[in-house]
Structures are given as structure tokens and as C-alpha cells.
Amino acid sequence: GEREEREDDQLLPPDPEGVLDSEGYAHRDIAIGHLKGFHGRETTLGTLRDFLRTQDVSLLILQGEGGTGKSAVLSKSLQQAKTDFPDSAVVHRFIGATPRSSDTRSLLRGICLELCRRNETAVEDVPEEYKELSRYFQELLAGAQTRTILLLDGLDQLPEGDQGSNLAWLPTGPLENVSIVASVRSGTGASEKLGARRAKTLELRGMTANEGEELLGIWLEGAGRTLRPEQMREVLRSFEGSEGRPLYLRIAFEEAGRWRSWDPPLALGFGKQIIRNLYDRLGQPDRHGTALVSAALSYLAASRHGLSEDELLDALSGDPQVYGAFFRRSCRYHLPHDLVECARKYLEAGNPQLDEAEALRRLAEFRDNPSGFDEFFAGIPLRERPDLPTVLLARLRADLDPYLTIRSSEGVPLLDFYHRELREVASDEYLHEKNAAYYHGALARCFRERADPDEDKTWKGGGRSLRELPYHLIEAEEWDELIGDDAAPGVLTDLRYIGARSEAGQVYDLTKDYTAALDALPEFREEREYLARRDETMRRYNAALKEYA
């Protein structure tokens, strides 16, 4: 794949022309993002450097809690490896950061294709199916004639039900010419599996107070800012109370950036509470309001890999709670033209359209009747609902910008959380169980509108909308829409939809959708839960027998 050169490309040594496809460039951009403002970790980086040089074993696991900087350290190690071993095949992936790195089959195929291009061997030989890919991947490494280095961030990001979630494809024995560094979050299933295989492990802990202070000074200098001593103390107090995790230092730094020099420092909190305080501040009435902030964060948290700005704006515009809050804040000053047109058309259903003056008068009556406006808005067909003013999302986006990243999927730039911890807090605070189906259902309707713009089941929309629709229908448990019946086929039983997915090159993704649907159906779920309980009982029984013996 080709891509225009960027100013920050110099942070990583260039790759030979034609080696990287769009997936490779996406991961290169992620690494570059982590390298900006990187500081410290000399001891850990020295250990990684020694590992790559000595080749005593082939696999090293970098393990740490969330927010300790595993992705940034691996990015720095990537930079060092490309400099230290310029003639080597160095391949890196941030698992889960893109659709093609979010399941083992796609991940392995992408790595194998890149290794073939780097070694100038035939890419046509790379298989498609997981079992053959796993075997091919291990054979490719075992027969490596060129020094090969793999850097894999976030093994725990592979879904539990994925074919390769047991990590059997990852070699732990010695391999000549091959070194693999992989990161994993402590306490996860992936961490336990690797521990059982006795993989060599390097623990990444929080930064020291001195390292944190130095890093904060670098960021402040880069931003052209200073903090008063008491403000500096509060930021560092928050950092040290968060076990020295650099993620929380970054968030505290961004929050302190709002303070004026004469402002007393506000208590920032510790750990995930820093993120909760950030979200609460953005949701205050004098900022963006709870309805907009909670909905925007919920839609992003409900997405798989983020949303485009247009997708997010569509979801927010169609949300009665969000638009109702906007109406109540703005109705005394200005009413958007498209809202007035909707009032003319739908306030008197089945009757001739109202004239503009009457529509404005009727809308004005809703100032003191919020439930009446909500009922009116809910009666507007989704495709005809008025658009939320883009300036509202632009203002929120500006405040969220330090905590978001832009990733590309199928040529579409997507907004996503900068770090998993930010997503987890948003999910815990806003996307809890009773709300999850609502937001997934709303996104399903947005993607359906884009996938079938003519509403005739010809499915002329883009590949991304076709791909995302079943996922959100499954999460919303909208089985009639997903599966349907003989009289009214659902998405996954509509031959035209299946044909559109096939034409878009999404056959493997479609098979995963069928598997996910079967796993989620209530009748199959009960059987799986019974089998899981039986297996757990047998494991406890066997353990008791061994202990008795």
C-alpha cells in the first residue's frame, strides 16, 4: 500500500517500498503515536534489547497492569529493533486496534503476508483457514533464514471464543533466527495460559516518582506551559496514587492544562477515578450536559473499533434523549430549520402540513412539556429526523481530543478511545447492562440505514456498514431483525445481504457472524451454560481426587 509521507514518519526507520499494506501502515501509525513524548523505561528497554541480541529463547512476555505503558514500551522496542537490526524482518501488531488484528486468523494472515513480502517469497502460498494458517505461521518461523523479530501487543485482546485464544499458535520453544516479544495484561486468561506454558516473563510496573516528574516536565515544555508548585504537587500526587502508571499521569497532565496560573489545583483523584472525574466534568450543565456526553461515550464504547464522525453524529441525532436535551437548551433562542420542517410534517399526523408559523408556535409549547416533545420526536421516522448541529459534536470532540485516537478501517477514519482504560470506564459508567441493548440497537439502525440506503434490501451501502450491522443486532438481541423467518428473512438469512457481503470480500467475517449469532441465541446459551457448569464440576471433582490421592 502507498501512503503520503508525514512529518512524524521519521520517528521510525522507513520500511522498504511495497512491504507494508494498509494494515501495516495502520500499525506503524499507532507505534508512532506512542513514540511521541516517550521518556524513561531504560531498564526495561535494556532487558528487551538484550533479549533480542542474545536469542537464548524465542519468546518473551511483557506483562503489566492496564495503563503501565506496555504499548508505548513495545513501540520504543520496535524503534530500537529497526535501528539495531536494519536487515531483519521486523513485524509488529497492536492486537485489537484494527479489524484485521482482532481475531487470530486475520492477525496471522496479515503477519504471514508481511513476512513473505519482506522475505520476497510468494504471498499466494499463504493459506486462508485458521488451522492451515497456524501451521504455516509456525513453519515460516521455524524455517526463517533471515533474522525475524515479531512484536505483538495485547495478546489478551483476542476474544475468548476465538479459534486461537488458547495461544497454541504462539511458539514458546527455541527457534533459530526468531525472537518474539508479546505483551499481555496481568490477571487475564491469556496471562494465565502463558504462565502455564512457563513462558519467559518481564514484569512492567509503574514509573518511579522521579521518572514521572521528568516525564511531566517534558510534556509541559512541549506544550509551552508551566504549573505552579502546588499545581505540580497535585498532578504528581495523583500520579503516585495511581501506582505510577503513565496513562494516569497523561490524563492528569491534560486536566491540569485547563488550570490558569492563579487557580488553586483541583483534586484529580487516583486511577480510574481520574477518568470518572473527567467524564463528570464534561457532563456538567455549563459544559456539554449529561445527555450528550453519556450518549457519545456510550456509542463509542459500544462500537467495535470506533465510529466515524458521521456515524457518531447520525447516532446522536437519532437519539431522542440527546436531541430532546438540545431542544430544551436551545428552544428559547433558535430552532433549526430541519426541526421546523419535521414539526410541519409530523405534528399533525394524517392531516395537511402545518404552516411554518403554526409549527413554530406548537414547538414553543414544548418548552414546558418535555415529554410532549419526546413523544413528537419519537414519531419522526429515523431517516427523516433532524440533524444535531455539528458544532455540538465539534465542541465535545475538542474537549475529548486528548483522550481519543483516529484509526483507519477500510479507508474510513474512525474515532476511538486512546486507551482501553478509557473505554472500560465509559462502559462501566454509561453502557451497563440495562443500557447496552439500547445503544447497540441504535447503532444497528444507523448501520442498516447506511447498508441499505434505498430500504429495498438491495444492500448497496459500503462494506463497513454491511460488516458492522450483524454485530450490533446480536448485541442488542434483535433476533427478528437478525434471523427473521420464512415470511420475512432477517439480515443473516437474506440471500441478497449474503451476496453483498460476499462481493465485498467479507466471507470469513460473515461466517464469524453466524457463529456469534448461534452462540448468543438464548436457546443455545442455556445449553452452553449447562455444559460449562458440568465441566467446572468435573474439574473440581478431579482436583479433589488428585488432592486426596
C-alpha positions in Angstrom: 0.0 0.0 0.0 1.1 3.6 -0.7 0.7 6.5 1.7 1.8 10.1 1.7 4.8 10.9 3.9 4.1 12.6 7.2 6.3 14.7 9.4 6.4 12.2 12.3 7.4 9.3 10.0 11.0 10.0 11.0 10.3 8.5 14.4 10.6 5.1 12.9 13.2 4.0 10.3 11.5 3.6 6.9 10.3 0.3 5.5 11.2 -1.0 2.1 8.8 0.1 -0.6 5.9 -2.3 -1.1 6.4 -4.2 2.2 3.5 -2.5 4.1 -0.1 -2.7 3.1 -2.8 -0.6 4.6 -2.8 -2.8 7.7 0.9 -2.4 8.1 0.7 1.3 7.8 -2.2 1.5 10.3 0.0 -0.3 12.9 3.0 1.8 12.0 0.9 5.0 12.7 -0.1 3.6 16.1 3.5 2.9 17.0 4.5 6.5 16.0 1.7 7.8 18.2 3.1 6.0 21.2 6.6 7.3 20.5 5.7 10.9 20.7 6.8 12.2 24.0 8.2 8.9 25.1 10.6 9.1 28.0 12.3 6.7 30.5 12.0 2.9 30.9 15.7 2.5 30.3 16.0 -0.7 32.4 13.1 -2.4 30.7 14.2 -1.4 27.2 17.7 -2.6 28.1 16.3 -6.0 29.0 14.3 -6.2 25.8 17.4 -5.1 23.8 19.5 -7.8 25.4 16.8 -10.4 24.7 16.8 -9.6 21.0 20.6 -9.7 20.9 21.2 -12.9 22.8 18.4 -15.2 21.3 18.6 -17.6 24.2 14.9 -18.2 23.9 12.4 -17.2 21.2 9.6 -15.7 23.3 9.5 -13.0 25.9 6.2 -11.9 27.5 6.0 -8.2 28.7 3.3 -8.3 31.4 1.7 -5.5 33.3 -1.4 -3.9 34.6 -3.6 -1.7 32.4 -2.1 1.8 31.9 1.5 0.8 32.8 2.7 1.7 29.2 3.1 -1.7 27.6 2.1 -0.5 24.1 4.5 2.5 24.4 7.4 0.3 25.6 6.8 -2.1 22.7 6.7 0.8 20.3 10.1 2.0 21.6 11.5 -1.5 21.4 10.3 -1.6 17.8 12.2 1.6 17.1 15.3 0.2 18.7 15.0 -3.1 16.8 14.6 -1.4 13.4 17.8 0.6 14.2 19.8 -2.3 15.7 18.8 -4.9 13.1 18.3 -3.0 9.8 18.5 -6.1 7.7 16.0 -8.1 9.8 12.3 -8.7 9.1 10.6 -6.8 11.9 6.8 -7.1 12.1 4.6 -5.5 14.7 0.9 -5.6 15.5 -1.3 -3.9 18.1 -3.9 -6.6 18.6 -7.5 -5.3 18.6 -6.6 -1.9 17.3 -7.9 -2.7 13.8 -10.5 -5.1 12.4 -7.8 -7.2 10.8 -5.9 -7.7 14.1 -8.9 -8.5 16.2 -9.1 -12.3 15.6 -6.3 -14.8 15.3 -7.0 -15.8 11.7 -6.8 -12.3 10.3 -3.9 -11.5 12.6 -1.8 -14.5 11.5 -2.7 -14.0 7.8 -1.6 -10.3 8.0 1.7 -11.2 9.7 2.4 -14.1 7.3 1.7 -11.9 4.2 4.1 -9.2 5.5 6.8 -11.7 6.3 6.5 -13.0 2.8 6.8 -9.6 1.3 9.8 -8.8 3.5 11.5 -12.0 2.5 10.4 -11.7 -1.1 8.6 -15.1 -1.1 5.2 -15.9 -2.7 2.3 -14.4 -0.9 0.0 -16.8 -2.9 1.1 -19.6 -0.6 -0.3 -18.0 2.5 -3.5 -20.0 3.4 -6.9 -18.6 4.4 -8.1 -21.1 7.0 -7.0 -20.8 10.7 -5.7 -24.3 11.1 -3.6 -24.1 7.9 -2.5 -20.6 8.8 -1.4 -21.6 12.3 0.7 -24.4 10.8 2.1 -22.2 8.1 3.0 -19.5 10.6 5.0 -21.9 12.8 6.7 -23.4 9.7 7.5 -20.0 8.4 9.2 -19.1 11.7 10.9 -22.5 12.1 12.5 -22.2 8.6 13.4 -18.5 8.8 16.7 -17.8 7.1 16.5 -14.1 7.8 16.6 -12.6 11.3 13.0 -12.3 12.2 11.5 -10.2 15.0 7.8 -10.1 15.9 6.4 -7.5 18.4 2.8 -8.3 19.4 1.0 -6.0 21.7 -2.1 -7.2 23.7 -2.5 -10.9 23.4 -5.3 -10.6 25.9 -7.3 -8.6 23.3 -8.1 -11.8 21.3 -11.7 -12.8 22.1 -12.1 -15.7 24.5 -14.2 -17.7 21.9 -11.7 -17.1 19.1 -10.1 -20.1 17.5 -6.6 -19.0 18.6 -7.4 -17.7 22.0 -5.6 -20.7 23.5 -2.4 -19.2 22.0 -1.3 -22.6 20.8 -0.1 -20.9 17.6 2.5 -18.9 19.5 5.7 -20.9 19.7 7.5 -21.0 23.1 10.4 -23.2 22.3 13.7 -22.1 20.8 13.7 -21.0 17.2 16.9 -20.1 15.3 16.9 -16.5 13.9 13.5 -15.7 15.5 12.6 -13.5 18.5 9.1 -12.7 19.6 8.1 -10.1 22.2 4.5 -10.1 23.2 2.6 -8.1 25.8 -0.3 -9.1 28.0 -2.3 -7.6 30.7 -1.8 -9.2 34.1 -4.6 -11.3 35.5 -6.2 -12.1 32.2 -6.9 -15.5 30.7 -4.1 -15.0 28.2 -1.7 -14.2 31.0 -2.7 -17.5 32.8 -2.3 -19.6 29.7 1.2 -18.2 29.1 2.1 -18.7 32.7 1.1 -22.4 32.4 3.4 -22.7 29.5 6.2 -21.2 31.6 7.0 -18.5 29.0 9.8 -16.2 30.0 8.2 -13.1 31.5 9.3 -9.5 32.1 7.1 -7.6 34.6 6.4 -3.9 33.7 5.5 -1.9 36.8 4.7 1.7 37.4 7.2 4.5 36.9 9.1 6.0 39.9 8.2 9.4 41.2 11.4 10.9 39.7 10.6 9.3 36.3 7.1 10.7 36.5 8.3 14.2 37.3 10.8 14.2 34.5 8.1 13.0 32.0 5.7 15.6 33.2 8.4 18.3 32.7 8.9 17.1 29.1 5.2 17.3 28.3 4.9 20.7 29.9 7.8 22.0 27.9 6.4 20.6 24.7 3.1 22.2 25.4 4.8 25.6 26.3 3.2 25.5 29.7 4.2 25.8 33.4 2.5 24.8 36.6 2.8 26.5 40.0 4.4 24.3 42.7 1.1 23.5 44.3 -0.4 22.6 41.0 2.6 20.4 40.1 2.3 18.7 43.5 -1.4 17.8 42.9 -0.6 16.2 39.4 2.3 14.2 40.9 0.2 13.2 43.9 -2.4 11.8 41.6 0.2 10.0 39.5 1.9 8.4 42.6 -1.6 7.4 44.0 -2.3 5.7 40.7 0.7 3.3 41.2 2.9 5.4 38.9 1.0 4.3 35.8 1.9 6.7 32.9 -1.6 6.7 31.5 -3.0 8.4 34.5 -0.1 10.9 34.5 -1.1 11.8 31.0 -4.7 12.3 31.9 -3.7 14.4 35.0 -1.4 16.5 32.8 -4.3 17.1 30.3 -6.7 18.1 33.1 -4.1 20.4 34.7 -3.7 22.1 31.3 -7.1 23.7 31.9 -5.9 25.4 35.1 -5.0 29.1 35.0 -1.8 30.1 36.8 -3.9 31.7 39.7 -6.3 28.8 40.0 -6.0 26.5 43.1 -5.4 22.9 42.0 -8.5 20.7 41.9 -8.2 17.2 43.4 -7.7 14.9 40.4 -8.3 11.5 42.1 -6.4 8.3 41.6 -6.5 5.6 39.0 -9.8 5.1 37.2 -11.4 7.8 39.3 -9.4 10.4 37.4 -11.3 9.2 34.2 -14.6 9.3 36.0 -14.0 12.8 37.2 -13.1 13.8 33.6 -16.3 12.4 32.2 -18.3 14.0 35.1 -16.7 17.4 34.3 -17.6 17.2 30.6 -21.2 16.3 31.5 -21.8 19.4 33.7 -24.6 21.7 32.5 -22.1 24.5 31.8 -20.1 22.2 29.6 -21.9 19.7 27.3 -24.6 18.3 29.5 -25.1 14.7 30.7 -27.2 13.6 27.8 -24.7 14.4 25.1 -21.6 13.2 27.0 -23.1 9.9 28.2 -24.6 9.1 24.8 -21.4 9.9 22.9 -19.2 7.9 25.2 -21.8 5.0 25.2 -21.9 4.9 21.4 -18.1 4.8 21.2 -17.9 2.2 23.9 -20.5 0.1 22.1 -18.5 0.2 18.8 -16.1 -2.5 17.9 -13.2 -0.3 16.6 -14.6 3.2 16.9 -17.0 5.3 14.8 -16.6 7.8 12.1 -17.7 11.3 12.9 -20.6 11.0 10.5 -21.7 7.7 12.1 -21.4 9.2 15.6 -23.4 12.3 14.6 -26.1 10.1 13.0 -26.4 8.1 16.1 -26.6 11.2 18.4 -29.1 12.9 16.0 -31.4 10.0 16.1 -31.3 9.7 19.9 -34.4 11.2 21.5 -32.7 11.8 24.8 -29.8 13.7 23.1 -32.0 15.7 20.8 -34.5 16.4 23.5 -31.8 17.8 25.8 -30.5 20.0 22.9 -34.1 21.3 22.2 -34.6 22.2 25.8 -31.3 24.1 26.0 -31.8 26.0 22.7 -35.5 26.4 22.1 -35.7 29.9 23.6 -33.0 31.1 21.1 -33.2 29.4 17.8 -34.9 26.4 16.2 -33.1 24.6 13.4 -34.9 24.7 10.0 -35.0 20.9 9.6 -36.7 20.6 13.1 -39.3 23.1 12.0 -39.9 21.1 8.8 -40.4 17.9 10.8 -42.9 19.7 13.0 -44.8 20.9 9.9 -45.0 17.4 8.6 -45.5 15.2 11.7 -47.1 17.3 14.5 -50.5 16.7 12.9 -50.1 13.1 11.6 -52.5 12.4 8.7 -53.6 16.0 8.4 -52.3 18.6 5.9 -49.0 20.1 6.8 -48.9 23.0 9.2 -47.6 26.3 8.0 -44.3 27.5 9.4 -45.8 30.0 11.9 -48.1 27.4 13.4 -45.2 24.8 13.6 -43.1 27.3 15.5 -45.9 28.1 17.9 -46.5 24.4 18.5 -42.8 23.8 19.1 -42.7 26.7 21.5 -45.4 25.0 23.6 -42.9 22.1 24.2 -40.7 24.3 26.3 -42.7 23.4 29.4 -43.7 20.0 28.1 -40.6 17.8 27.7 -42.5 14.6 27.5 -44.6 16.0 24.7 -41.5 16.9 22.7 -40.1 13.4 23.3 -43.3 11.8 22.0 -43.3 14.0 18.9 -39.6 13.3 18.2 -40.0 9.5 18.6 -42.8 9.7 16.0 -40.4 11.0 13.3 -39.1 8.2 11.0 -35.4 7.7 11.7 -34.3 8.7 8.2 -36.1 12.0 8.5 -35.1 13.1 12.0 -33.4 16.5 12.1 -29.6 16.6 12.4 -28.0 17.6 15.6 -25.9 20.8 14.9 -22.4 19.7 14.1 -21.0 22.4 16.3 -22.2 20.4 19.4 -20.1 17.4 18.4 -17.2 19.6 17.3 -17.1 21.2 20.8 -17.3 17.9 22.6 -14.7 16.4 20.2 -12.3 19.3 21.1 -12.6 18.6 24.8 -12.2 14.8 24.3 -9.4 15.1 21.7 -6.5 14.2 24.1 -8.3 11.0 25.0 -9.3 9.9 21.5 -7.3 8.5 18.6 -8.1 8.2 14.9 -7.7 4.8 13.3 -8.4 3.8 9.7 -10.8 0.9 8.8 -11.5 0.2 5.2 -10.3 3.7 4.3 -12.7 5.3 6.8 -11.1 7.3 9.7 -12.6 6.2 13.0 -12.7 7.9 16.3 -11.8 5.6 19.2 -10.6 5.8 22.8 -6.9 6.4 23.1 -6.6 3.6 25.7 -8.6 0.6 26.8 -9.0 2.0 30.4 -10.9 5.0 29.0 -13.3 2.6 27.1 -13.7 0.4 30.2 -14.7 3.4 32.4 -17.1 4.6 29.8 -18.7 1.1 29.6 -18.9 0.8 33.4 -20.4 4.2 33.9 -22.8 4.5 30.9 -23.0 1.2 29.0 -24.1 -1.0 31.8 -26.3 -4.0 31.1 -29.7 -2.2 31.0 -28.4 0.4 28.5 -26.2 -1.8 26.3 -29.1 -3.2 24.2 -30.4 0.4 23.7 -27.1 1.8 22.3 -26.3 -1.3 20.2 -29.8 -1.2 18.8 -29.4 2.4 17.9 -26.1 1.7 16.1 -27.7 -1.2 14.3 -30.4 1.1 12.9 -27.7 3.6 11.8 -25.7 0.9 10.1 -28.8 -0.6 8.5 -29.7 2.8 7.1 -26.2 3.1 5.6 -26.1 -0.5 4.3 -29.5 -0.4 2.7 -29.9 3.3 1.7 -32.9 2.6 -0.6 -34.8 0.5 2.0 -35.4 -2.2 -0.6 -32.9 -4.9 0.7 -30.6 -4.3 -2.3 -27.7 -3.6 0.2 -26.0 -1.0 -1.9 -24.2 0.6 1.1 -20.5 0.4 1.9 -18.6 -2.6 3.2 -18.1 -1.2 6.7 -21.9 -0.8 7.3 -22.5 -4.3 6.0 -19.8 -5.7 8.3 -20.9 -3.9 11.5 -24.7 -4.4 11.2 -24.9 -8.1 12.5 -22.6 -7.4 15.4 -24.9 -4.7 16.8 -28.0 -6.7 16.1 -26.5 -9.6 18.1 -25.5 -7.4 21.0 -29.0 -5.8 21.0 -30.6 -9.3 20.9 -32.8 -8.2 18.0 -33.3 -11.7 16.7 -36.3 -11.0 14.4 -34.2 -8.4 12.6 -31.1 -10.7 12.6 -32.7 -14.0 11.6 -36.3 -13.5 10.8 -38.5 -16.3 9.5 -39.7 -17.8 6.2 -42.0 -14.9 5.5 -39.6 -12.1 6.4 -36.0 -13.2 6.3 -33.6 -11.4 8.7 -30.2 -10.0 7.8 -28.3 -13.3 8.1 -30.9 -15.2 6.2 -31.3 -12.7 3.3 -29.6 -14.1 0.2 -29.1 -10.6 -1.2 -27.4 -9.5 2.0 -25.2 -12.6 1.9 -24.4 -11.9 -1.7 -23.4 -8.3 -0.9 -21.1 -9.4 1.9 -19.5 -11.9 -0.5 -19.0 -9.3 -3.2 -17.4 -7.1 -0.5 -14.9 -9.8 0.3 -16.3 -10.5 3.7 -17.0 -14.2 3.6 -14.8 -15.0 6.6 -16.3 -12.2 8.6 -19.8 -13.5 7.7 -19.0 -17.0 8.9 -17.9 -15.4 12.2 -21.2 -13.5 12.4 -23.1 -16.8 12.1 -21.0 -18.4 14.8 -21.5 -15.4 17.1 -25.3 -15.4 16.4 -25.6 -19.1 17.3 -23.5 -18.6 20.5 -25.8 -15.7 21.5 -29.2 -17.2 20.8 -31.0 -17.8 24.2 -31.8 -21.5 23.4 -28.1 -22.3 22.7 -26.9 -20.1 25.5 -28.7 -22.2 28.1 -27.1 -25.4 26.8 -23.7 -23.9 26.8 -24.1 -22.6 30.4 -25.2 -26.1 31.5 -22.1 -27.7 29.8 -19.8 -25.1 31.3 -21.3 -25.8 34.8 -20.8 -29.5 34.2 -17.2 -29.0 33.1 -16.5 -26.9 36.2 -17.9 -29.6 38.5 -15.8 -32.2 36.8 -12.7 -30.1 37.2 -13.3 -29.6 40.9 -14.0 -33.3 41.3 -10.8 -34.2 39.5 -8.8 -31.7 41.6 -10.3 -33.2 44.8 -9.4 -36.7 43.7 -5.8 -35.7 43.0 -5.5 -33.9 46.4 -6.9 -37.0 48.1 -4.6 -39.3 46.3 
